[in-house]
């Protein structure tokens, strides 16, 4: 990978940070009882890059998630990683954003501020005195269990 010196600012909305590494598939040889065969083997491309999470710099854990910024990340590394992991929830839900400048990244974060990412604390239902959870991510807790005659021995 040729690095032209271009760097990125990466915003990661994940508590513990992330270590990213790019790979390529190359032909390798695997021994077997019937002889060797050709298989695809992952080979590292470039160095691993550490992205900071929002709880890494806090002495007490932060309950409300936010995008923690990592600076001077090689642009080609993050661009290739995002392209290879485009189906990941981190990329699809906007938990990992990157831009060439901090101002661009701040604008991207503001655009996504209203949308839920799935890391928010569960909302308690005030009508139930906080005992029942009304969050749509946990619909099972709002239902009562029904037992039929086939369930009883």
N, C-alpha and C positions, 0 to 999 in steps of 0.2 A: 504494500500500500504506500503510495507516495503521499507525503504530507506536505501540503503547500503552506503550512503555518496557520491556516484558518482554524479558529477555535469557536466553541459554542458555550452558551450558558444553558444549563439543564435544570429544570424544575421538577423535583420528584415529590409527589404527595404520597409518601409511604413511610411508616414510622422508623424502620431500622436501616434504611439505606439499601443500596443495591450494588453488587459487584458485577459488572458486565464484561463479557469476553466474546469476541467474534471468532467464528470458526468457518472453515471450508471443508468440503468432503474431497478426499483424495483416494486413489486406489491403494489398497494395502493387501497383504497376503495373510490369510488365516490358516494355520495348520489344522488338519483334521485326520482321523484314522484312515480315510480313503485317499489322502494326499492333500496338498494345499489348494486353496481356492482364492479367487480375487474377491475382496469385499471393499465397501466404502468405509473409510476411517476419518473421523473428525480431526482436523489439524488446526491449531491456534493461529490466528492472524493478529499480529500486533500485541500490545500489552493489555492486561486487564485494567479496567478503569473503575474507580470507586465513586459512586454517587451518594451524596449525603441524604439521610432521612431526617424528618422533622423532629424526632426525639433524640437525636445524637448529641445535640448541643444543649439540651435541657437537663437540669439536675433532677427535676420532677417530670414525669411523663405528661405530654400534652394530650388533652382529650380531643380537642377540635383539630382535625388535620389541616395542614397548609402545605403549600409547595415550598420545599427547602431548595435553595439554589446551590448548584455546584458550578464553579467557574473554571475556565481554561481547559475544557474537555475537548480533545481533538474532534473537529467537526466530522471528518470522515468516519471515525469510530462510532459516534452516536448515530449518524445517519444510516450506516450499514446495520447497526443493531436494531434500530427502529424498523427498518425495512424488513429484516429477517423475522422480527417478532410482531408484525403488524396485526396478527390475530390475538395477541396477548391482551388481557384485560387492562394491563398497565397502559398500553398504547390506545386501545379503543375507548377507554373511559376517561382519557385525558389525565391520568395520574403521572405520566411522564411526558413533559413538554420540553422542546429545545428550540433555541433561536440563536442568531449570531450576536445579538446585543441584549443587555439586561432590560432595556426599554421595550423591545419586541416581546421578550418573555413576560414582562409585567402586563402587557396588553393582552397576551394570550391567556394569562391567569385570570385577569378581570373578565374576559369573555366567558370563561368557564365557571366563574364564581357562583352563579345562581344554580347550576346543575349539581345534582347529587352524584357522588362517586362511589358510594357504598361503604366508605370508611367512617361515616358519621356515627355518633352514638345513637343507640336505639331510643326512640321517643316513647315515653310513658303516656298512657291515656289518663288525663286528669279526671275524667268522669268516674273512673274506677279507683280513684285515690292513688294512682300510680302503681297499682298492683298488676294491672294488665298491660301488655305491650300492644300498641296499635300500629306499630311500624309495618309497612307492607312487606318488608324483608322477612318477617316472622309471622306469616298468616296462621300457622299451626297453633300458636298459643291462644288465639282468639276463638278457637272452636272447642266445643265440648266433645269428649270422646263418647261414641255411641257403641254399645255392646249388643250384638244380636244373639239369638239363640244358638247359632252355630259356634259362637265364641265361648260359650259356657259349657263346661264338662259336667 
